[in-house]
Amino acid sequence: MIIKRILLCLALLAPSALALADSPAATAPAKRDATTFSESQINEITSMAVLQRMVAGYEKLKDDQRLAWTLKRASELNPNSGDMRLALALTYARMGKKSETYDLLLKMKEQGYGIDLSDDARFDKVKGTEAWDYIVESLNMNLKPFGEGKVAFELPKGDTLFESIAWDAKRQQFLVGSVREGKIYLSDKQGKLKEFISPADGSGLWSVYAMAVDAPRDLLYVTSSSSLYFKGFREQDYNKSGVFKFKLSTGKLIDKILMPTAQGGRSLASITVSKQGKVYFADALHNEIYTIEGSLPKLVIANPKLTSVRGLALSDDGDTLYFADYALGLFGADLKSATGFAVNHDPARLVLGGIEGLFYYQGNLIAIENGMSPKRVVRLALSKDGRSIEKMMPIDIANPAFTFPTSGTLVGDELYFIADSQRGLYGQYGDLKHPDQLKAVQVFRSNARYAWNEGGIAGTSQPAQRLPATQPAAASAPAPAAEKKN
């Protein structure tokens, strides 16, 4: 199972990773038998697509030595992947290499990973020592809940698939978006819902995936796609998506910015709006970030080395856009110069993969990491120039409510977010596989200022990575006609 997950991760990284942006485009030597590769030859490879094929091949051949060399190389190129490190540790253990297994697992412990290996038979060859017992105990310690956050309220149980939440500060109420219904509800802090916007109103909303509130301008922005999860899905709407602009106070549709169709569809799962009223949204499938000019989408960031763009966050001055790549970590874009950069940090101490939600808060980034084990909410203190992480403070870790935390919204100093969207109860075609397992959706509350004056964990001691310049408007997609409702 671990190897299958690694292959998926490596597939996402093809053709190359951001960390490889400045590396030679080396691949496996031409017309050579991979079964004869030495460790030094494998270490010359920078193509994740090649490494992907090699992992699959060596696994099939049961060539553990070359599998270990390949996984080690892939881990070096993708330091934010815990699955890849665990696969390497399993390979070492299968080979009976105690020192290598212990060293790797101890490094994972230092990075904050929590794994229960107490009864894992796959490590039988390296068990039975005091050092092993210490490692198991240490990794289990990292699985213990930490923090003072708690469930704030629950949303009613039902076939709604709530995956987005936003806050209207003026009216002191939440907005909750449904993937299944394409509806937006109003909610108080007790979880009492009131229908606000519906496809039946004439808006034409499909599945609601993300929302952003611009309260000073009385605006609500919603990303919506005609997905198979949507109960009202129609074949003629296949592959349609866009940003819907509403009047926040009334729910009246102001504008509909449709995206050009793209092969494989689009996943507009992230959106944010600056204090200056500028909107940015991401397509996680095509790894592009757009803004809106007039009634048209305009491409702002397009880097083929990205793998899956998720959370977006803007600095208070609106000049820097931070975004999380689920596999590769945190990056930023200087919007004035149209250049990108990797957020500098020490991967030996801080893992930034698996980030779903991202928020800017008083010179910090708050991240929801649902791809980390254990799942957690962390605060990342940025350097003065905003390009490095000076320290990390865990806010809430391994809370039992964190079945699958997704998106959230800041309400003053509090971060409210959906702790479990229950997407796992649905099949790949959007059908509800386990209706008997539906439960109330828990909305969690974490304090963004938790342990504000504590030292935290040092975040960076490494030279900054370099990232190719972000592509400006010249790469923009063709703009479709916008639909309006006045």
N, C-alpha and C positions, 0 to 999 in steps of 0.2 A: 504493500500500500504506500509506504514512504517513497519508494522508487517511482511509482506512478505519479505521485504528487510532484516529485522532482522533475519528471519529464514534462509535466504540464507547466511548471515554473520556467524551465529552460525554453519550452516552446514559446512562452510569452516573451522571453527575452530576445528571441531571434528577430532580426538578424544580428543585432549587437546590443550592448547595454551602454547606458550613459557613462558608466565608469570607464568604458573602453573608447570613449570619444577621441582620445589623443593617442591611442595605441595603434601600432601597425595593423593593417588588415590581414593579419596572419591567419592561415587556416592549416589544416593537416597537410603534410607534404603530399604533392600530387603523386598518384599511382604508387602509393605505398600501402602495405598491408598493416592495418591498425593493430593487428594482434602482435606486431613486433615493436610497437612504439615504446620508447624509453620514457622515463619520467621527465627528462629534460625536453624531449620533443613535445610532450603533452603540455608542458609549461610554456611553450612558445605559442600555443593556440589562444587566440582572442575571440574567435567566433563562437558565440553561444549555440548557434545552430549546429556547428560541428560537434561541440561538446555534448549536445543533446543526443545526437546519433551515437556517439561513442558510449555514453552511459547506457543506452538501450542495448547496444551490442555487447558490451562487457557483462552486463547483467545476464543476458541470454546465454553467453558463453561461460558464465560463472568464473570469469577472470577477475577475481577480487583485487589482485594487486593493481591492475590497470584501472579498474573501477575506482579504487581508492585514489589513485593519482588524478583521475579525471574529476571526481567529486571535489577533491581538494582544490584543483585549479578553478573549477566553477565557483566554489565558495569564495576564493580570493577575488574573483571578478564580481561577485554578488554578495557582499558582506552582510546584507540585511535579511538573508534567508535562513531561518532557523531550521526549516525542513531539510535544506541541503546539508547543514551541519550534522543534523541527527542521522541522515542517511550515511554520511561519512563515518560517524561514530559506530553505527551498526555494522558497516563494512569492516572497520578495524576490529570490532568485537568478534565478528565471524571468523576473522583471520587469527584470533587469539592474541592480538597486539594490545596488551594491557596499557602500556605507557601512553601510546598514541590515543587510545580510547579515553583514558583518564584525563589526559591533558586537554583534549577537545571538550569534554563534558564540563570540566572545571572552567574553561574559558566561556562556555555557554552560561554557566552559573553566574559568572561575573557580569555577563551582559544582561542579566535579569531573567533569563529563561527559567521557566518552571516546568518540570517533566516528572511524571511518576514512573520510575523504572524499578520499583521495589519487586514487582512480580513479572518482569519482562524476560521471558525465557530466551529472547534473542541475544541477551548479554551473558548467557550462562558461562561462556568460556573465559570471561574476565571477572567473574564474581568471586566471592570468598576471601576478600582481603579487607583490612581495616580502611584502606584508602577507598575501596568501592563503597563500603558502608557510609563513609563520610560524604562521598559524591551523591549517593542516593538521598541521604538526609538533607543535604544542601539544596538539591534540586526540588525536593518536596517542600522545603521551607519557602522557596520562591512562589509556591502555589497557594500560600496562605493569604487570605483576604487582608487588604491593607487600605486604610483611608476612612474618612468619616462621612462619605456620601451615602445616600440612601434613596430608596424608591420614593418619588415625590407623589405620584398618583398613578392610577391605572386607566387605560382606555378600554371601553367595552369589548368583550370577546365577540368575534365575528369574522366572516370571510371578507375582510377589508384590506388586509396587508398594508398597514400603516408603516411608511418608511421615511416620512419627512415631517419635520416640525419646525415652526417659525414662531416669532413673538411680535405681537403688536403692542408696543410700549404705550402708545397713546390711549388705547382702549383696554390695556392690561389683560390681554387674552392671547392664548395660543392659537395657531392655525395648524391643522393636521391634515396631511395629504394621503389619499388612498390610491394604491396602485390598482387594486381590483375594481373599484367603482369609478375612478376618475373624479372623485369628489374632494372638496376641501371643506373641512369642518372647523368650527370655532370651539374652543375648549377653555374652561376655566381651570384653576389650579387644583381642582378636585377631579378632573377628568370628565366632567359633564359636557356632552357634545351637542352642538347645534349645527345643522347643515347650513353652509354658507354659499358655496358655488358648486354647481352640478353641470354635467354635460347636457342635461335636459334643458338648462337655461338658455341654450343657444351658443354657449362658449365653444363647444366642440372639443372640450378637454378629453384626452385619453388618460392613460395611466399617469398619475402624479408622482414624480420621482424626487423633486427638490424644489424648495421655495426660498425666496429672499425678499425681505421686507425693507422698503425705503419709506419709513414712517414720515420723515419731514416733507416728502413730496406726495404722501398719501398714495403710494404705489406698492403693488405686490407682483413679483415676478415668479412664474412657475414654469419649470421644465416638464414637458409632457411628451410621451411617446405612445404610439399605437402598438402596444406589446401584446403578446399572447396571454399575459396575465390579466389583461383588461376584459372584464365581463362583456362589455359592449363592442368587442373587437369585430371589425368588418374587413373582409378581404380587400376591398377597394382602398382601405386606409393603411394597408401593409407598408411598412418602411417609412411612415410619416412621423415627424417629430418637430418640436419647436419650442419657443419660449412664448408664454402667454402673459400679457401685461394687463393687470386689473387695477381698478380703483380700490385701494385698501379698505376704505371706510364703507363701501357699498357692495363690492364684489362685481361691479360692472366691468365688462370686457372693454379695454381701450385699444389693444393692438394684439396681433398674432404674428409672430415672426417665425415663419416656417423655414426649416432647414432643407437644403438640397438633399435628395435621396442619396444613399451611399451603399455600396456593396456590404451586405451583412447587417444593414441597419445601423442605428445609432443608439448610444446609451448616454443621454444627457442627465447624468445623476448628480451633478454638482453645479451650484450657482452661488454667486455672492455679489453684493453691491457695495460700492465704496461710500464713504460719508459725503463724497461729492456727487453721488448719484450715478456713477459709472458702473455698468453691469458686466460681469464676466461669467461665462459658463463653459463647462468642459464636456467633451465627448470622450468617454472612457474607452470606447471601442477603437476609435481612430486616433486617440491621443492628440487631440487638438483642443485649443482653448480659444473661445470667441468672445467678442464684445458685440454691442449693438450700436449701430450708427443709423439714426433715423428709424426706419422700420426694417432694416436689413442686418443680417449677421455679418460680422467682419472677423476674419481669421487673425488672431494675434500671435499665437504660439503654435508652431508645427515642427516637431522634432521627431524624426523617424526612430530615434533610439529610445523614446519613451515606450512604456509597456502598458500601463493602465492608470490614467490620471484620475484621481479621486478628489479628496478635499481641496478646497480653495480658500484662501484667506488674504485679505488686503491690509497693508499697513494703514495707519490712521491718515497719513498724508495722501494715500491713494497712488503712490509712486511705485510701490513694490507689491507684486503679486506672488504669494507663496502657493505652491501646490505640491501635493503628495502623489508620488508614483507608488502604487501598491507593492511592487516588487523591489524597486530601486531606492526608495527613500524620499527625502525632502529636497525640493529645488525652489528656485525663485527666479523672477524675471524683473529686471529694471525696465519699467514700462516707458520711461523717457528715452532711454537709449536703445530699446528693443533688443536687449541682450539677456541671456540666461546664465544662471550660475547654480552650482550644487551647494547646498547649505553645509558648511564645513562642520564636521564632528568626528569624534574618535569612535569608529565602529567596534573597537575592542571593549568599549564600555557602554555604548548606547546603540540600540537597534531602532531604526526608523522605518523598517518595512511594515507592511500590513496596516497602514494608516487609512482609515475610512473617512473620518471627520477631522477638519482642521479649522482653527479659529484664532484670530489675532486679538491679543488682550494685553494692553499696557506694556508693549515692548517684548511680549512673550508670544509663543505659539502654544495653544492647547490642542493636543492631538488625542483622538480616539483610535486606539490600535486594536482592531478586532482580528488581525492576522498574526498577532503576537501570542505566545503561550507563556504566561497567562494574559488574557485580554485585560487592557488597562487604559486609564486616562492619565496623561502626563503633561506637565508644564515645561516648556523649553524656553529658557531665558536666552534671548538673542544678544549678540554683541552690538556695540554702538552702530556699526555700519550695516547691521541686519543680515550679515552673510555667514555668521558662525553661531553655534550653540555654545554658550559659556557654561551652562549647567542644566541638569534635568532634575525635576522634582516629581516623583510619583504622587498623584492625587488620589486615585482609587484604582486598586488592583484586585483582580480575581474575585470580585464580588459575585455571589451566587446568582444575582440578577443578570449578569453579563453573559447571557446565552449567545447572543449575536448583536452587540451594540452597533448602531449605524450612525445616522445623522443627528444633529442637535442644533441648539440655538442658545446664545448667551442672553441672559436676563440679568442685567447689572453684573454682579460678581458671581452669578451662579450659571453653570452650564447644565441645561436640561437636554436630555437625549433619549432616544428610543433604545431600551436595553435589549430588546429581542423583537426583531421584525417578524419572526416565524416564517420567513421565506422557505426554510427547509421543509415545510409541510407541503410545498407545492412541487409538481413535476416540471420537467423542462418545457412542457407545452402550456404551462400556466394552470394546469388542473390541480384542484385541491386533493391531495392524496390521502391526507389523514385528518378529516374534519373532526374526528373525536378528540384530537389532541390540541385543537384550538383553545387558547386561553386569553385572559385579559392581557393587553399589551402594557408592560410596565415602562413608565417614563422615569428615568433616574435623574437625580440632581447631585452634581459635584460642585464644590466650592473652588472657583478658579484661584482664590487667594490662600488656599490651604497651605500651611507651613511656609508662608510668604517670606519670612525672615530666616528660614533654615538654609544651610549651605547647599544642600542637594548633591547630586552626583556630577562631577566634572564632565563636561560634554565634549570638549575638543582639545586635542593636542597634536593634531595632524595637519599637514599642509592642505590647503583647499584644493579640491578637485577643480578641473576646468571643464567647462561645458560649452559646446559650440553656440554661436550667436543664435538667439531666438529669431525665427523668421517673421518679419513684419508683414504688412498688408499685401505685399506683392504676391504672397502665396495664398491669398484669400480665395475662398470657395465661390463658385458662381452664386449669385444672390437671386433667390426666387422672389416672386411677387408676394408682398405681404397682404394678409387679409385683415380688414379692420371692421370694428363694430363701434359706432359712435353713439 
